Amino acid sequence: MAKASECKTCPIREQCKGKKAKEKRLHHTPYKAHYERMLARLATRVGRRMRRLRAATAEPVLGSLITY
């Protein structure tokens, strides 16, 4: 998160944080590259097939164990 005092001198502050915000917050994790790779894999044909397979086999079992 950038401080408001740092944003005052920035030439692109209006595009970055908008008009009402006082500071800019970045919502990234150290694992962002892993998330992007996972989303790219899920967008493929094999990824969609594996997601359906997991939803049909593993998820119901975990749901039952948590419930009971």
C-alpha positions as CSV (number, residue, x, y, z in Angstrom):
1,M,0.0,0.0,0.0
2,A,1.4,3.4,-0.9
3,K,1.1,6.3,1.5
4,A,-1.0,9.3,0.7
5,S,2.1,11.5,0.9
6,E,3.8,9.4,-1.7
7,C,0.8,9.7,-4.0
8,K,0.7,13.5,-3.9
9,T,3.8,13.9,-6.0
10,C,3.1,11.1,-8.5
11,P,2.3,12.3,-12.0
12,I,-0.1,9.5,-12.8
13,R,-2.0,9.4,-9.5
14,E,-5.4,10.1,-11.1
15,Q,-5.2,7.0,-13.3
16,C,-3.8,4.8,-10.6
17,K,-6.0,5.5,-7.6
18,G,-8.9,7.5,-8.8
19,K,-10.3,10.8,-7.5
20,K,-11.6,9.7,-4.1
21,A,-9.0,7.3,-2.8
22,K,-6.2,8.6,-0.6
23,E,-3.7,5.8,-1.3
24,K,-3.2,2.9,-3.7
25,R,-3.5,-0.7,-2.5
26,L,-2.2,-3.6,-4.6
27,H,-3.9,-6.9,-4.2
28,H,-1.3,-9.3,-5.3
29,T,0.2,-12.2,-3.5
30,P,3.7,-13.7,-3.8
31,Y,2.0,-16.6,-5.6
32,K,0.5,-14.5,-8.5
33,A,2.6,-16.4,-11.1
34,H,1.2,-19.7,-9.8
35,Y,-2.4,-18.4,-10.0
36,E,-1.9,-17.2,-13.5
37,R,-0.4,-20.6,-14.6
38,M,-3.3,-22.4,-12.9
39,L,-5.9,-20.2,-14.7
40,A,-4.2,-20.8,-18.0
41,R,-4.2,-24.6,-17.4
42,L,-7.9,-24.5,-16.5
43,A,-8.7,-22.7,-19.7
44,T,-7.5,-25.7,-21.8
45,R,-9.5,-28.6,-22.8
46,V,-7.7,-31.0,-20.5
47,G,-8.0,-28.6,-17.6
48,R,-11.8,-28.3,-18.0
49,R,-12.0,-32.1,-18.2
50,M,-10.0,-32.6,-15.0
51,R,-12.1,-30.0,-13.2
52,R,-15.3,-31.9,-14.0
53,L,-13.6,-35.1,-12.9
54,R,-12.6,-33.6,-9.6
55,A,-16.0,-32.2,-9.1
56,A,-17.6,-35.6,-9.6
57,T,-15.2,-37.7,-7.5
58,A,-13.3,-35.8,-4.8
59,E,-15.5,-32.9,-3.9
60,P,-18.6,-34.9,-2.9
61,V,-16.5,-37.1,-0.6
62,L,-14.9,-34.0,1.1
63,G,-18.3,-32.4,1.5
64,S,-19.7,-35.6,3.2
65,L,-16.7,-35.8,5.5
66,I,-17.1,-32.2,6.6
67,T,-20.9,-32.5,7.1
68,Y,-20.8,-35.7,9.1
